[in-house]
Amino acid sequence: MTAIIAFQGELGAYSHQACRDARPDMQPLACKTFEDAIEAVHSGNAALAMLPVENTTFGRVPDIHQLIPNSGLHIIGEAFVRVHINLWGVAGSTLDTVKSARSHPVLLGQCRDFLAKHKLDAVKSADTAGSAMEVAAFKDPSQAALASDIAGEIYDLELLARHIEDHDKNTTRFLIMAPEPDQSRRGDTKMMTSFVFRVRNLPAALYKAMGGFATNGVNMTKLESYMVDGEFTATQFYADIDGHPDDDNVQRALEELDYFTDMIRILGVYPADAARP
């Protein structure tokens, strides 16, 4: 039986592309929401979930850093997907006939220059591949979709413009989530560790907590804060570091962090993707 990997969106979404690139031996399962993709793993309908976390042009995916720590799943891998955006229309349409382009707000934000240059109205939709599916159903030459190569192929659309993203290094990072943690050393690249923490109510607590990573030579590749429980005073931090929790310098850094925090929770230990910048 083929293992299944769940993702949010319709078939042809960039998350679908991430599944195909990172886990080509697994069957993709399209889900309506991120929560549905997570639940598919909990229910046993999928072995893994592929969740986008950030894009080099648009920034982090809204709400995902609050969702992941409470998902009950563990990060076992990451995938960097080069996001090439194409403009798709129905048969017979051209760039001159198109008046609007629909897609997920994140994708619309990555093509602002192109849309402005061609005076196209940006129409927000639930997801990228769903936009392609809608345009195919409308059969209206004035409407187009911003979507991937896969979406254009699946929904039999006409390519009107290729690779129209504003930045030529436009990339999305995905996390591969599993029901059980895997902290074994694996792969041919360095290991990464992701975790969340909350600092204690002490003067300069965050500054002091971060000092342990600097003094122990641990490279922190990501640090983000966000509010929890609807309170300005309840701030949680999400961090990615180079290294494995069993590494001596990482152990020392986490021990110093523990002194200044009320909570530390490891979200995952996984090999760095070969495409990591």
KARA-V924379 format. One record per pair of residues at least 4 apart in sequence whose ideal C-beta (glycine too) atoms are under 8 Angstrom apart, sorted by the first residue. I is the first residue (numbers start at 1). GAP is how many residues later the second one is. Records with the same first field share a line. If there is no record, write none. Layout:
# KARA-V924379
I = GAP / GAP
This chain:
# KARA-V924379
2 = 23 / 24 / 25
3 = 22 / 23 / 24 / 44 / 45
4 = 22 / 23 / 24 / 25 / 36 / 41 / 42 / 43 / 44
5 = 14 / 18 / 21 / 22 / 23 / 24 / 41 / 42 / 43 / 44 / 45 / 171
6 = 22 / 23 / 25 / 30 / 31 / 32 / 34 / 35 / 39 / 40 / 42 / 43 / 44
7 = 6 / 8 / 9 / 11 / 12 / 21 / 22 / 23 / 24 / 30 / 42 / 43 / 44
8 = 5 / 7 / 23 / 24 / 25 / 26 / 28 / 29 / 43 / 44 / 119
9 = 4 / 5 / 6 / 7 / 21 / 22 / 118 / 119 / 120 / 121
10 = 6 / 20 / 117 / 119 / 120 / 122 / 123 / 141
11 = 5 / 17 / 19 / 118 / 139 / 143
12 = 4 / 116 / 117 / 120 / 121 / 135 / 136 / 138 / 139 / 140 / 141 / 142 / 143
13 = 4 / 17 / 114 / 115 / 116 / 117 / 135 / 138
14 = 4 / 38 / 67 / 69 / 114 / 134 / 158
15 = 4 / 35 / 36 / 37 / 159
16 = 4 / 12 / 14 / 113 / 132 / 134
17 = 4 / 64 / 131 / 133
18 = 4 / 32 / 34 / 61 / 63 / 154 / 156
19 = 4 / 7 / 9 / 31
20 = 4 / 8 / 130
21 = 58 / 60
22 = 28 / 55 / 57 / 152 / 154 / 251
23 = 25 / 27 / 153
26 = 21 / 22
29 = 8 / 11 / 16 / 17
31 = 5 / 6 / 9
32 = 4
33 = 4
34 = 4 / 17 / 29 / 30 / 33
35 = 4 / 32
36 = 4
37 = 4 / 9 / 12 / 13 / 14
38 = 4 / 11 / 13 / 29 / 33 / 34 / 35 / 139
39 = 4
40 = 5 / 6 / 9
41 = 4 / 5 / 6 / 7 / 8 / 32 / 136 / 137 / 138
42 = 30 / 31 / 137
47 = 131
48 = 28 / 128 / 129 / 130
49 = 24 / 127 / 128
50 = 29 / 124 / 125 / 126 / 127
51 = 13 / 16 / 17 / 123 / 124 / 126
52 = 9 / 12 / 120 / 121 / 122
53 = 7 / 8 / 11 / 12 / 15 / 120 / 121 / 122
54 = 5 / 6 / 7 / 118 / 119
55 = 4 / 5 / 6 / 28 / 51 / 55 / 115 / 116 / 117 / 118
56 = 111 / 113 / 114 / 115 / 116
57 = 52 / 53 / 108 / 109 / 110 / 113
58 = 48 / 51 / 52
60 = 4 / 5 / 164
61 = 45
63 = 4
64 = 4
65 = 4 / 159 / 161 / 173
66 = 4 / 160 / 162
67 = 4
68 = 5 / 7 / 107 / 109 / 199
69 = 127 / 167 / 169 / 196 / 198
71 = 106
72 = 107
73 = 104 / 105 / 106
74 = 103 / 104 / 105 / 106 / 107 / 108 / 193 / 194
75 = 100 / 101 / 102 / 119 / 192 / 193 / 194 / 195
76 = 100 / 101 / 102 / 105 / 106 / 192 / 194
77 = 98 / 99 / 193 / 194 / 196
78 = 95 / 96 / 97 / 98 / 114 / 192 / 194 / 195 / 198
79 = 94 / 95 / 97 / 194 / 196
80 = 91 / 92 / 93 / 94 / 193 / 195 / 196 / 197
81 = 90 / 91 / 92 / 93
82 = 87 / 88 / 89 / 193
83 = 24 / 27 / 65 / 82 / 87 / 88 / 89
84 = 64 / 65 / 78 / 79 / 81 / 86
85 = 22 / 25 / 26 / 61 / 62 / 63 / 78 / 79 / 80 / 85
86 = 60 / 61 / 62 / 63 / 66 / 73 / 74 / 75 / 76 / 77 / 78
87 = 8 / 11 / 14 / 27 / 57 / 58 / 59 / 72 / 73 / 74 / 77
88 = 44 / 47 / 56 / 57 / 58 / 59 / 63 / 64 / 67 / 69 / 70 / 71 / 72
89 = 4 / 5 / 8 / 9 / 46 / 52 / 54 / 55 / 56 / 68 / 69 / 71
90 = 45 / 46 / 48 / 49 / 50 / 51 / 53 / 67 / 68
91 = 67
92 = 49 / 66
93 = 4 / 5 / 48 / 49 / 51 / 65 / 67
94 = 4 / 47 / 66
95 = 23 / 65 / 66
97 = 44 / 45
98 = 20 / 22 / 43 / 44 / 45 / 46 / 62
99 = 21 / 22 / 43 / 44
100 = 20 / 21 / 22 / 23 / 42 / 43 / 44
101 = 7 / 10 / 14 / 19 / 20 / 21 / 22 / 42 / 43 / 44 / 45
102 = 20 / 21 / 22 / 23 / 29 / 32 / 33 / 41 / 42 / 43 / 44
103 = 4 / 5 / 19 / 20 / 21 / 22 / 25 / 28 / 42 / 43 / 44
104 = 4 / 20 / 21 / 22 / 23 / 24 / 27
105 = 4 / 19
106 = 4
107 = 4 / 21 / 39 / 40
108 = 4 / 7 / 14 / 16 / 38
110 = 55 / 56 / 57 / 60
111 = 4 / 35 / 53 / 54 / 55
112 = 4 / 54
113 = 4 / 53
114 = 4 / 6 / 47 / 50 / 51 / 52
115 = 5 / 7
120 = 24
123 = 20
125 = 5 / 6 / 9
126 = 4
127 = 4
128 = 4 / 17 / 18 / 19 / 20 / 23
129 = 4 / 18 / 19 / 21 / 22 / 25 / 26
130 = 4
131 = 4 / 14 / 15 / 16
132 = 4 / 13 / 15 / 19 / 20 / 22 / 23 / 25
133 = 4 / 18 / 22
134 = 4 / 11
135 = 5 / 8 / 9 / 10 / 20 / 22
136 = 19 / 20 / 21
138 = 5
144 = 16
145 = 6 / 12
146 = 18
147 = 4 / 5
148 = 4
149 = 4
150 = 4
151 = 4 / 6
152 = 5 / 7
165 = 5
166 = 4
171 = 104 / 106
175 = 19 / 93
176 = 94
177 = 91
178 = 4
181 = 85 / 87 / 88
182 = 4 / 87 / 88
183 = 61 / 62 / 63 / 86
185 = 6 / 59
186 = 85
187 = 4 / 84 / 85
188 = 83 / 86
189 = 82 / 83 / 84 / 85 / 87
190 = 52 / 53 / 81 / 82
191 = 51 / 52 / 53 / 78 / 79 / 80 / 81
192 = 29 / 48 / 49 / 50 / 51 / 77 / 78 / 79 / 80
193 = 47 / 48 / 50 / 51 / 52 / 57 / 73 / 75 / 76
194 = 44 / 45 / 46 / 72 / 73 / 74 / 75 / 76
195 = 43 / 44 / 46 / 69 / 70 / 71 / 72
196 = 40 / 41 / 42 / 43 / 67 / 68 / 69 / 71
197 = 12 / 39 / 40 / 42 / 60 / 64 / 66 / 67 / 68
198 = 30 / 36 / 37 / 38 / 39 / 63 / 64 / 65
199 = 6 / 7 / 10 / 36 / 38 / 61 / 62 / 63
200 = 5 / 60 / 61 / 62
201 = 4
202 = 6 / 58
204 = 4
205 = 4 / 55 / 56
206 = 4 / 31 / 54
207 = 4
208 = 52
209 = 47 / 48 / 50 / 51 / 52
210 = 4 / 10 / 13
211 = 4 / 45
212 = 4 / 6 / 40 / 41 / 42 / 43 / 44 / 45
213 = 5 / 6 / 7 / 28 / 40 / 44
214 = 4
215 = 41
216 = 33 / 34 / 36 / 37 / 40
217 = 32
218 = 23 / 24 / 25 / 31 / 32 / 35
219 = 22 / 23 / 24
220 = 19 / 20 / 21
221 = 19 / 20 / 21
222 = 16 / 17 / 18
223 = 14 / 15 / 16
224 = 13 / 14 / 15
225 = 10 / 11 / 12 / 13
226 = 9 / 10 / 12
227 = 4 / 5 / 7 / 8 / 9
228 = 6 / 7 / 8
229 = 5
241 = 9 / 12
242 = 30
243 = 4 / 6 / 7
244 = 6 / 25
245 = 5 / 6 / 9 / 21 / 24
246 = 4 / 5
247 = 4
248 = 4
249 = 4
250 = 4
251 = 4
252 = 4
253 = 4
254 = 4 / 10
255 = 4
256 = 4
257 = 4 / 7
258 = 6
272 = 4
